[in-house]
Amino acid sequence: MTTPDSKSPQAPEPGKSTRWRRPSLGSLAATLGPLLALVAVVAVFAIADEFYSKEPTFLSVRNLRTIAVQASTVAVAALGMTMIIIAGGIDLSAGTALALSATVIAYCLRENYGPAVAVAAGLATGGLAGLINGALVSLLRVVPFIVTLGTMTIYLGIGKMVADDKTVRPLPAQVPEWIPSLVTPRPSPEWLLNWDTGIGTLQIPNFASGVWLALGLSAALAAVLRYTVFGRYVFALGSNEATARLCGINVTRTKTLVYALAGVFVGTAGLYQFARLQTGSPTSGAGLELKIIAAVVIGGGSLSGGQGSVLGTLAGAAIMVVIASGCTILERPNNWQDIILGVIIVAAVTLDQFRQRRMAR
């Protein structure tokens, strides 16, 4: 069986063993492109900081730690969005579902349910939101854009009900120390390795526990997409849903599972959001869905489906934060960040469309 679109893995026939094909030059370019773009953006701001700042700090360890922490919230939520976009969907409710999860965590802590219950409730909230999205999209067969546009406001309304139209503020004593440590720019210990070689000191910096958790989740998702049957089904859905159905793939179940798993990632990002703010506000996720989607698109994910990578998504999330950090250090106004990021998004989408047309010939 051959797929109509060579940009994604071949959908397996039921009962037959399958092997992954060697990546094409196009897929390698789509993966390495965002990494090269990240290196270029870092180089530009590093050079500008060196020449225009009295005390260059862009490449300092402290700033690198801050960039990693700020990117982790968007990156974790974008991991789930990567699955959805590869499968040919979209989720506009990610921002409000993230804020709802953070609000539920804050509420449970304030009511003294305990950290374990609070975190479990937050993750379950994100997973349930994703499950609802997936069920509506797959069972009703309505365009994901419309469905998630509706659930975006629904989750915002539910969040306001949970918070009673207020910001939920647990007492400092009710928040365990390990939650703020997820996003601290000063981890303990500060160095993974601090070894005097005799010639000089070899130092390897440590990062916040949330950064390591994000990397661990990234590795797990990459393995799932790369080596499991479920991962092949996700790519098959995005390549051609009708063909996937003819090959025996349960499209409804797979699509629902994709959105539900993505919701768990959103719930995890809600924990990051609460760790940063230590309050729960239903409106704190407004507009965040655009950054989450942008991270996937900048990372080489195709809005047409069937293409995307975890590594590219991480690079896309990092690019956005690096731009914001660089503009702040260089004392550039916020509109510079918006313009630069907008240009990069348009360029990424244009490149994807050009690639799609070229492959269709």
Secondary structure, DSSP 8 states (H G I E B T S, - for coil): ---S-TTS-----TT---------HHHHHHHHHHHHHHHHHHHHHHHHHHHH-SS--TTSHHHHHHHHHHHHHHHHHHHHHHHHHHTT---TTHHHHHHHHHHHHHHHHHTT--HHHHHHHHHHHHHHHHHHHHHHHHHH---HHHHHHHHHHHHHHHHHHHHTTS-B---GGGS-TTTGGGG-SS-SSSEEEEEE-SSSEEEEE---HHHHHHHHHHHHHHHHHHHSHHHHHHHHHHH-HHHHHHTT--HHHHHHHHHHHHHHHHHHHHHHHHHHHSSB-TTTTTTHHHHHHHHHHHTT--TTSS---HHHHHHHHHHHHHHHHHHHHTT--HHHHHHHHHHHHHHHHHHHHHHHHHHH-
